Amino acid sequence: MALSNTAVPKYYGQFRDAVVRREIRVNKEVAMEMHRIDDLIENRGVYYDDEAINGFIAYCENELTLTDGSDLNLLDSFKLWAEQIFGWYYFVELSVYKPNPDGHGGRYVREKVKKRLVNKQYLIVARGAAKSMYGSCIQNFFLNVDTSTTHQITTAPTMKQAEEVMSPIRTAITRARGPLYKFLTEGSLQNTTGSKANRMKLASTKKGIENFLTGSLLEIRPMRIDKLQGLQLKVATVDEWLSGDIREDVVGAIEQGASKVDDYLIVAISSEGTVRNGSGDTIKMELMDILKGDYINPHVSIWWYKLDSIDEVNDPDMWQKANPNIGLTVKYETYQLDVERAEKAPAARNDILAKRFGLPMEGYTYYFTYEETLPHTKRDFWQAPCSMGADLSQGDDFCAFTFLFPLSNGAFGIKTRAYISELTLMKLPGAMRIKYDCFINEGSLIVMDGTVLDLMQVYEDLDNHITDCDYDVRSLGYDPYYAKEFITRWEAENSPFGVEKVPQGARTESVPLGELKKLSEERMLIFDEEMMTFCMGNCITLEDTNGNRKLLKKRYEAKIDCVSALMDAYVAYKLNRDAFE
């Protein structure tokens, strides 16, 4: 078939018919992508060409192998995704240099040049959908079929993880299944002085995988901006960009370098992650704007598989929404075992919901489960006695105060107030900024002017807040780090009675953490603020061989200061219980 600006893509047409017949179930995001493809079919300025996609399928099925050496037969989902990359083209008018017939000199002429439409593809699909194999097929095709000299990279949170894209190519080289691979792997790599015809043309070397015919190279790079910037890349695959705690926009860094090359391609593949508010969430917000049509970008292809609702976890017919290859690359039994495990092991529940069903949940292997972090109905504690906890450990960034109100039924009311400098707020990435704006609107986060927090200004604002709310503060627990100035003034103005030092460490934290956990399990920590939900959702505890626990404060962006202040307040309350009777 020749180029057509009215044709329906072959594999998309089959997929759409199956969806209409209800043989394939799709979620809201995939349905939105289908509307975008329908718009491309209607667009007379964009052309469909089936030759490239048919060539890709023929190459993969005749030449490539799986990691274990068995023959590769492309899945229908692979054909659908690859058709988005190889199927669509448009024409641009460019100045092209034409040499004179006699070979001397030349001139620039205006010509229409055919260009591939899609430069970026985002693939968010559940664990076990053979995502890395798809990335491997794309890399392999460009390495051996593209006759230009290409630089290709694959990157993942760890170098060993990136090997998953490379290993099927190494297996294909070893097995040399098809005629092209037999030719490329003929000869010896050690033949450095004899005829070039007797040398291996495609080999796995210490650099990566090299094609000596074209001088092309496929290599692994670490997932760090400083290692990915400025590369003139033709093809890049980014694996598991949502799974790890990635705080840098690596896709953006790769694109900056790749845009120097004509018809570059970036394929970002991942399953859903459990780490919130990183650069991955910011990218997902942009993808959602594209799917909704708020931001028109036909150069991006988005296949985002997930369940539409948590209620669908119990319905095996709906699992296809999260994993289009279920029953082919992963068994239904595997999913069933994970569903049963999620019910029996609450700690693993959020990880399973994210990785198997594409439902991002907060707090995986975290101290507090998702249900324990849900806020209660709004409540005021006017004139109630309370214990206050202060965490000033990052005075240049975040100061947190938590008020703990002992209630008559053994429960505890909780109110928080945190302070942040204006500069820190301005530096936050998109997804995190939206979260912080929510805290500011509810009044639990106060933004102070300037670059660095002035503790005396914080003290005065907190003092006014306590007076306005009429809280009766009877004890104060504090972490001694960076707190001398604040505590000295507090003792001068409010007396040193009930002021308790709570140093950080497993020795002091283990018991109060265990008691707070029991209270949260019974829903006896009564809080109504999103700030507390956020901090509890971020809590990770380190446990030693004796079972002693302490809060992990390593991750700078994932704030847990309010929980740390709550623990200080609880310790001070226990040491001064007489004052509350």
Salt bridges, closest charged atoms under 4 A:
GLU23 OE2 - ARG21 NE 2.74
GLU29 OE2 - LYS306 NZ 3.72
GLU33 OE1 - ARG36 NH1 2.71
ASP38 OD1 - ARG16 NH1 2.78
ASP49 OD2 - LYS114 NZ 3.19
ASP71 OD1 - ARG175 NH1 2.57
ASP71 OD1 - ARG177 NE 3.50
GLU93 OE1 - ARG110 NH2 3.56
GLU111 OE2 - LYS98 NZ 2.72
ASP146 OD2 - LYS234 NZ 3.28
GLU163 OE1 - ARG170 NH1 2.62
GLU219 OE2 - HIS151 NE2 2.67
GLU219 OE2 - ARG221 NH2 3.12
ASP226 OD2 - ARG224 NH2 2.47
ASP245 OD1 - ARG247 NE 2.77
ASP245 OD2 - ARG555 NH1 3.17
GLU255 OE1 - LYS120 NZ 3.06
ASP262 OD1 - LYS115 NZ 3.21
GLU272 OE2 - ARG276 NH2 3.86
GLU272 OE2 - LYS284 NZ 2.73
ASP281 OD1 - ARG276 NH2 3.25
ASP281 OD1 - LYS284 NZ 3.67
ASP308 OD2 - LYS321 NZ 2.89
GLU312 OE2 - LYS321 NZ 2.93
ASP338 OD2 - ARG356 NE 2.63
GLU362 OE2 - LYS435 NZ 3.39
GLU371 OE2 - ARG349 NH1 3.33
GLU372 OE2 - LYS517 NZ 3.19
ASP391 OD2 - LYS553 NZ 2.85
ASP397 OD2 - LYS559 NZ 3.14
ASP437 OD1 - ARG433 NE 3.24
GLU460 OE2 - ARG489 NH1 3.35
ASP461 OD2 - ARG417 NH2 3.02
ASP472 OD2 - ARG474 NE 2.82
GLU493 OE2 - ARG489 NE 2.81
GLU515 OE2 - LYS574 NZ 2.90
ASP528 OD2 - LYS415 NZ 2.98
